[in-house]
């Protein structure tokens, strides 16, 4: 069968690539045309648009790039019609994908949605769009099935695909030597995957380096960002001696890290699955943040805290994300009592996330849905 997949960011590229591999196992004749990234392309997809050209962050940024977004929508619609897929598989990325879902439904194309948009946090009204335009939703967070049930919308909980990714990871034995790292404890910096958020987050994170000279700070470079982009930010901070940049080695970094500073998103969950104590950080554009603050309806911003339903990891948001507060919270991560409490919480998190095998379960359910 022919599948058209759309992912608009790095995490979607990761989960999309694993879903494609699972679909190939269940359907050896599978063909893929994709919007995604390097991982989905490596899994056999014909790449039409890379997510680095799609990632607009915040209300103001979306408005500024509205012409580009509309042009992308038209191109996508034309490309889907030209390809004539057996199914359209949408992966998170709601601003774009829900528009495509509505259009595709009108064209008689079967629409499957893998990884629900976070409509339980805000834009709850979007559940009605999903009921009307999506043939089946496959969710990965345990509380999402209950949320959809309140709206009489049946979905399938398949478990979280990160469990498979982390379980299948093999540590690189030469990570430190390959990257010029010594034996000092490592503090991982995960500033995000989009230019705007990296610029905002990394500058503050780097201010910690001179305050912890007994540690080395290692930046996890986003797959879509060149090293030169980070070098500009490092130069502005007079590049502290104990800072390094690594690229396409995030899991190797987390496997060695003693603590981490992480921008809110999927990376908070990845860090937790590697049992690394973390501080979750977020700062958006002021106008976008003020709008979001009035719309968002959740107690926490990190997936870790949302799943365990308690403040297991510290979240520093907007004005609270500053050098002084970050220093205080990072120091706490090296307290034995705090580390023990976080470790117990991470074990609870893994239990709540369900069993491994999410990609395979989702692939089987999708093929069954397409075939019926």
Order of alpha helices (4+ residues) and beta strands (2+ residues): beta-alpha-beta-alpha-beta-alpha-alpha-beta-alpha-beta-alpha-beta-alpha-beta-alpha-alpha-beta-alpha-beta-alpha-beta-alpha-beta-alpha-beta-alpha-alpha-beta-alpha-alpha-alpha
